[in-house]
Amino acid sequence: MAYKHLVRRALFSLGGGDPEIAHERTMAALSRLGQVRPAVRGLRALFGAKVSTTVFGVRFPGVVGLAAGMDKDGRALRAWPAMGFGHVEVGTVTRHAQPGNPGPRLFRLRESEAIINRMGFNNAGADALAARLAALGPVGVPLGISIGKSKVTPVEEAVEDYRHSLRALYPYGDYFAVNVSSPNTPGLRGLQDRAALDALVGELRREADGLAGGGRAKPLLVKIAPDLTDHAIGEVLQVCADHRVSGVIATNTTLGRDGLSPADAPTGAEAGGLSGRPLAERSRQVVALVAREAGGELPVIGVGGVFDVDAATRMLDAGASLVQLYTGFVFEGPALVRRINRAVESR
C-alpha cells in the first residue's frame, strides 16, 4: 500500500504527469541503486524468490520476469534481480540506434490500469547494448534479449537486420526473443505472416546454430501479438516447430481497446499498443491456445495484464511456464513480484 499511496503518487506526478519523464527518472534511479551493494543485498533479502524452474534448458530462480520494454538498453540490470525478478528481458533492441517515434508517445489510463505506447523501439542499438553487457558481466539471473527491425530498414531486408543483432549480442543473452509483433514499427507485424516468419526464423536458426560452434544453440523464442486469429497463431506455431524454436512469448500489446473505463475514453483514442489489465483475458486465451496446439511441447512465457496473484496463477494454469510483468509492475510496484513468488512457492 505504501507504494500506491506514496511512491506511485510521486512517480505519476513527475514531469507534470508525463509518463515518459517518470520512466526515465525511474530508470536513472534504479541504475544508481544497482551500484549500491548493501541496498541490493537488502532488497534481495526482502523480495528474492525461493523456487526455481528449468524452461527450454535454462534455470530460472523464480517464475516472474521483467518484460521487454521497461529497460530497453539494460541500464538497471543490477536492480531488477534484487526486486525478485527471476529473469530480465532487455530491448527491444535494433541493429541501428534510433530515437523512436515523436512524442508524446506514452500514455497512462489510470482508471483502466493500462498504458498505451507508441515508442517505436527507441534504443541505442545492438552494438551499444553488447558493449554495456560486456562491461557489466553476469547479471545473476537469466537475461533475455528482444531483437527487432530498425525503422530505417526495409521489410525485405529485415532478416539481415535481425541477424546482425543476434550476432552482436549472442555472447551475452541466455535466450533471444524475436519480436515481430510490436504495432509501432511500420510493416513489422507483417513478419508474423507464415512465409515471412519462415524465412526470418529459418535464417536466425541457422545463425544461432553456427554461433554455437557445434554445441547447444541458445534458445530462440518468438513473441506474438494478441490480435492474431487462432488460424494465424497455428501457422506461427508450425513455423516454430519447423525451425526448432524453443518457446513463444504471448503476448505483445494490442491494438484493441476492449475493457477500458469510460473515463479513459479520450486517452484510449491515442494510437499505439495497449498493455495492462484489459489485456489479461486475451493474453491468457492465447497462452492456453499455444499450450493446447503445441501439446505442451513448446514452452510459453505469459505476459499481459498480470496485476495480481490470481492473474498470474490463471496464466500459469493456462500453460505458461513463466510470466512477465510490465504495466502491472508500474501500477503495483515490486511487492507484486514478491506476492506472486510467494504464491508460487506455496503451490
For each residue, the residues with C-beta under 8 A, 3 or more apart:
1: 4 5
2: 5 6 7
3: 6 7 8 332 333 334 335
4: 1 7 8 9 332 333
5: 1 2 8 9
6: 2 3 9 10
7: 2 3 4 10 11 333
8: 3 4 5 11 12 331 333
9: 4 5 6 12 13
10: 6 7 13 14
11: 7 8 14 22 26
12: 8 9 17 19 22 108 110
13: 9 10 16 17
14: 10 11 17 18 21 22 25
15: 18 20 21 22 25
16: 13 21
17: 12 13 14
18: 14 15 21 22 104
19: 12 22 23 106 107 108 115
20: 15 23 24 103 104 105 106
21: 14 15 16 18 24 25
22: 11 12 14 15 18 19 25 26
23: 19 20 26 27 106
24: 20 21 27 28
25: 14 15 21 22 28 29
26: 11 22 23 29 30
27: 23 24 30 31 71 75 76
28: 24 25 31 32 75
29: 25 26 32 33
30: 26 27 33 34 75 76 79 80
31: 27 28 34 35 75 76 79
32: 28 29 35 36
33: 29 30 36 39 40 76 78 79 82
34: 30 31 40 76 77 78 79 82
35: 31 32 78
36: 32 33 39 40
37: 40 41
38: 41 42
39: 33 36 42 43 82
40: 33 34 36 37 43 44 78 79 82
41: 37 38 44 45 82
42: 38 39 45 46
43: 39 40 46 47 79 82 83 334
44: 40 41 47 48 81 82
45: 41 42 48
46: 42 43 338
47: 43 44 82 83 84 334 337 338 341
48: 44 45 62 82 84
49: 52 61 62 63 64 84 86 341 344 345
50: 62 341 345
51: 62 63 341 344 345
52: 49 59 60 61 62 86
53: 59 60 62 63 321 322
54: 57 58 59 60
55: 58 60 247 299 321 322
56: 175 219 221 246 247 299
57: 54 216 219 246
58: 54 55 142 174 175 219
59: 52 53 54 142
60: 52 53 54 55 63 65 86 87 141 142 322
61: 49 52 86 141
62: 48 49 50 51 52 53 84 85 86 87 141 341 344
63: 49 51 53 60 86 312 316 321 322 323 340 341 344
64: 49 84 85 86 312 322 323 324 325 337 340 341 344
65: 60 85 86 87 88 89 144 301 322 323 324 325
66: 70 71 80 85 87 88 89 324 325 326 329
67: 70 89 303 324 325 326
68: 72 89 90 91 92 144 146 177 179 223
69: 72 91 92 117 119 326
70: 66 67 326 329
71: 27 66 74 75 76 77 80 88 90
72: 68 69 90 91 92 93 121 122 123
73: 90 93 123 124 128 129 132
74: 71 77 90 129 132 133 136
75: 27 28 30 31 71 132
76: 27 30 31 33 34 71 79 80
77: 34 71 74 80 88 90 136 139 143
78: 33 34 35 40 81 82 136 139 140
79: 30 31 33 34 40 43 76 82 83
80: 30 66 71 76 77 83 85 88 141
81: 44 78 84 85 86 88 139 140 141
82: 33 34 39 40 41 43 44 47 48 78 79
83: 43 47 79 80 334 337
84: 47 48 49 62 64 81 334 337 338 341
85: 62 64 65 66 80 81 88 141 337
86: 49 52 60 61 62 63 64 65 81 141 142 322 341
87: 60 62 65 66 141 142 143 144 174 322
88: 65 66 71 77 80 81 85 139 141 142 143 144
89: 65 66 67 68 143 144 145 146 177 324
90: 68 71 72 73 74 77 93 129 143 144 145 146
91: 68 69 72 123 129 145 146 147 148 177 179
92: 68 69 72 121 123 146 147 148 177 179 182
93: 72 73 90 121 123 125 126 129 145 146 147 148 165 169
94: 97 98 121 123 125 126 147 148 149 150 151 161 165
95: 125 126 150 153 161 162 164 165
96: 125 150 152 153 161
97: 94 123 124 125 128
98: 94 120 121 122 123 125 150 151 152
99: 122
100: 105 119 120 121 122 123
101: 105 118 119 120 122 184
102: 105
103: 20 106
104: 18 20 107
105: 20 100 101 102 117 118 119 120 272
106: 19 20 23 103 115 116 117 118 119
107: 19 104 115 116 117 267 270 272
108: 12 19 114 115 267
109: 112 113 114 115 116 260 261 264 267 268 276
110: 12 113 264
111: 261 263 264
112: 109 259 260 261 264 268 276 277 278
113: 109 110 276 277 307 327 331
114: 108 109 260 264 274 275 276 277 278 279 327
115: 19 106 107 108 109 274 275 276 326 327 330
116: 106 107 109 267 268 270 271 272 273 274 275
117: 69 105 106 107 184 253 272 273 275
118: 101 105 106 183 184 270 271 272 273
119: 69 100 101 105 106 122 184
120: 98 100 101 105 151 184 185
121: 72 92 93 94 98 100 148 149 150 151 182 184 185
122: 72 98 99 100 101 119
123: 72 73 91 92 93 94 97 98 100 129
124: 73 97 128 129
125: 93 94 95 96 97 98 128 129
126: 93 94 95 129 130 147 164 165 168 169
127: 130 131 168
128: 73 97 124 125 131 132
129: 73 74 90 91 93 123 124 125 126 132 133 145 168 169
130: 126 127 133 134 168 169 171 172
131: 127 128 134 135
132: 73 74 75 128 129 135 136
133: 74 129 130 136 143 169 172
134: 130 131 171 172
135: 131 132
136: 74 77 78 132 133 139
137:
138:
139: 77 78 81 88 136 143
140: 78 81
141: 60 61 62 80 81 85 86 87 88
142: 58 59 60 86 87 88 174 175
143: 77 87 88 89 90 133 139 172 173 174
144: 65 68 87 88 89 90 173 174 175 176 177 221
145: 89 90 91 93 129 169 172 173 175 176 177
146: 68 89 90 91 92 93 176 177 179 223
147: 91 92 93 94 126 162 165 166 169 176 177 178 179
148: 91 92 93 94 121 162 179 180 182 185 188
149: 94 121 153 155 158 161 162 185 187 188 191
150: 94 95 96 98 121 153 161
151: 94 98 120 121 185 186
152: 96 98
153: 95 96 149 150 157 158 160 161
154: 157 158
155: 149 158 187 188 190 191 196
156:
157: 153 154 160 161
158: 149 153 154 155 161 162 191 200
159: 162 163 199 200 203 204
160: 153 157 163 164
161: 94 95 96 149 150 153 157 158 164 165
162: 95 147 148 149 158 159 165 166 178 200 203 204
163: 159 160 166 167 203 204 207
164: 95 126 160 161 167 168
165: 93 94 95 126 147 161 162 168 169
166: 147 162 163 169 170 176 204 207 208 211
167: 163 164 170 207 211
168: 126 127 129 130 164 165
169: 93 126 129 130 133 145 147 165 166 172 173 176
170: 166 167 173 176 208 211 218
171: 130 134
172: 130 133 134 143 145 169
173: 143 144 145 169 170 176 218
174: 58 87 142 143 144 218 219
175: 56 58 142 144 145 218 219 220 221 246 247
176: 144 145 146 147 166 169 170 173 204 208 218 219 220 221
177: 68 89 91 92 144 145 146 147 221 222 223 249
178: 147 162 200 201 204 220 221 222 223
179: 68 91 92 146 147 148 182 188 223 252
180: 148 188 189 191 192 197 200 222 223 224
181: 188 189 192 223 224 225 251 252
182: 92 121 148 179 185 188 189 252 253 273
183: 118 188 189 225 252 253 254 255 272 273
184: 101 117 118 119 120 121 188 272 273
185: 120 121 148 149 151 182 188
186: 151
187: 149 155 190 191
188: 148 149 155 179 180 181 182 183 184 185 191
189: 180 181 182 183 192 225
190: 155 187 193 196
191: 149 155 158 180 187 188 196 197 200
192: 180 181 189 196 197 224 225 228 232 236
193: 190 196 197
194: 197 198 235 236 238 239
195: 198 199
196: 155 190 191 192 193 199 200
197: 180 191 192 193 194 200 201 222 235 236 239
198: 194 195 201 202 239 242 243
199: 159 195 196 202 203
200: 158 159 162 178 180 191 196 197 203 204
201: 178 197 198 204 205 220 222 239 240 243 245
202: 198 199 205 206 242 243
203: 159 162 163 199 200 206 207
204: 159 162 163 166 176 178 200 201 207 208 220
205: 201 202 208 209 217 220 243 244 245
206: 202 203 209 210
207: 163 166 167 203 204 210 211
208: 166 170 176 204 205 211 212 217 218 220
209: 205 206 212 217
210: 206 207 213
211: 166 167 170 207 208 217 218
212: 208 209 215 216 217 218
213: 210
214:
215: 212
216: 57 212
217: 205 208 209 211 212 220
218: 170 173 174 175 176 208 211 212
219: 56 57 58 174 175 176 246 247
220: 175 176 178 201 204 205 208 217 243 245 246
221: 56 144 175 176 177 178 245 246 247 248 249 301
222: 177 178 180 197 201 236 239 240 245 247 248 249
223: 68 146 177 178 179 180 181 248 249 250 251 252
224: 180 181 192 228 233 236 248 249 250 251 252 286
225: 181 183 189 192 228 251 252 253 254
226: 250 251 252 253 254 256 279 282 283 286 304
227: 254 255 256
228: 192 224 225 232 233 236 286
229: 232 233
230: 233 234 289
231: 234 235
232: 192 228 229 235 236
233: 224 228 229 230 236 237 286 289 290 293
234: 230 231 237 238 293
235: 194 197 231 232 238 239
236: 192 194 197 222 224 228 232 233 239 240 248
237: 233 234 240 241 248 290 293 294 298
238: 194 234 235 241 242
239: 194 197 198 201 222 235 236 242 243 245
240: 201 222 236 237 243 245 248 294 298
241: 237 238 244 245 294 298
242: 198 202 238 239
243: 198 201 202 205 220 239 240
244: 205 241
245: 201 205 220 221 222 239 240 241 248 298
246: 56 57 175 219 220 221 299
247: 55 56 175 219 221 222 298 299 300 301 321
248: 221 222 223 224 236 237 240 245 290 294 298 299 300 301
249: 177 221 222 223 224 252 300 301 303 324
250: 223 224 226 283 286 287 290 300 301 302 303 304 320
251: 181 223 224 225 226 254 279 282 283 286 287 303 304
252: 179 181 182 183 223 224 225 226 249 273
253: 117 182 183 225 226 272 273 274 275 279
254: 183 225 226 227 251 273 274 275 279 282
255: 183 227 273 274
256: 226 227 274 282
257: 260 268 274 278
258: 278 282
259: 112 277 278
260: 109 112 114 257 264 265 268 278
261: 109 111 112 264 265
262: 265
263: 111
264: 109 110 111 112 114 260 261 267 268
265: 260 261 262 268 269
266: 269
267: 107 108 109 116 264 270
268: 109 112 116 257 260 264 265 274
269: 265 266
270: 107 116 118 267
271: 116 118
272: 105 107 116 117 118 183 184 253
273: 116 117 118 182 183 184 252 253 254 255
274: 114 115 116 253 254 255 256 257 268 278 279
275: 114 115 116 117 253 254 279 304 305 326 327
276: 109 112 113 114 115 279 305 307 327 328 331
277: 112 113 114 259 280 305 307 327 328
278: 112 114 257 258 259 260 274 305
279: 114 226 251 253 254 274 275 276 282 283 304 305
280: 277 283 284 304 305 306 307 311 314
281: 284 285 305
282: 226 251 254 256 258 279 285 286 304
283: 226 250 251 279 280 286 287 302 303 304 305 315
284: 280 281 287 288 302 304 305 311 314 315 318
285: 281 282 288 289 318
286: 224 226 228 233 250 251 282 283 289 290
287: 250 251 283 284 290 291 300 302 315 318 319 320
288: 284 285 291 292 318 319
289: 230 233 285 286 292 293
290: 233 237 248 250 286 287 293 294 298 300 319
291: 287 288 294 296 298 300 318 319 320
292: 288 289 295 319
293: 233 234 237 289 290
294: 237 240 241 248 290 291 297 298
295: 292
296: 291 319
297: 294
298: 237 240 241 245 247 248 290 291 294
299: 55 56 246 247 248 321 322
300: 247 248 249 250 287 290 291 319 320 321
301: 65 221 247 248 249 250 320 321 322 323 324
302: 250 283 284 287 306 315 316 318 320 322 323 324
303: 67 249 250 251 283 306 323 324 325 326
304: 226 250 251 275 279 280 282 283 284
305: 275 276 277 278 279 280 281 283 284 311 327 328
306: 280 302 303 311 312 315 323 324 325 328 340
307: 113 276 277 280 311 327 328 331 332 336
308: 311 312 328 332 336 339
309: 312 313 339 340 343
310: 313 314
311: 280 284 305 306 307 308 314 315 328
312: 63 64 306 308 309 315 316 323 340 343 344
313: 309 310 316 317 343
314: 280 284 310 311 317 318
315: 283 284 287 302 306 311 312 318 320 323
316: 63 302 312 313 319 320 321 323 344
317: 313 314
318: 284 285 287 288 291 302 314 315
319: 287 288 290 291 292 296 300 316
320: 250 287 291 300 301 302 315 316 323
321: 53 55 63 247 299 300 301 316
322: 53 55 60 63 64 65 86 87 299 301 302
323: 63 64 65 301 302 303 306 312 315 316 320 340
324: 64 65 66 67 89 249 301 302 303 306
325: 64 65 66 67 303 306 328 329 336 337
326: 66 67 69 70 115 275 303 329 330
327: 113 114 115 275 276 277 305 307 330 331
328: 276 277 305 306 307 308 311 325 331 332 336
329: 66 70 325 326 332 333 334 336 337
330: 115 326 327
331: 8 113 276 307 327 328
332: 3 4 307 308 328 329 335 336
333: 3 4 7 8 329 336
334: 3 43 47 83 84 329 337 338
335: 3 332 338 339
336: 307 308 325 328 329 332 333 339 340
337: 47 64 83 84 85 325 329 334 340 341
338: 46 47 84 334 335 341 342
339: 308 309 335 336 342 343
340: 63 64 306 309 312 323 336 337 343 344
341: 47 49 50 51 62 63 64 84 86 337 338 344 345
342: 338 339 345 346
343: 309 312 313 339 340 346 347
344: 49 51 62 63 64 312 316 340 341 347
345: 49 50 51 341 342
346: 342 343
347: 343 344
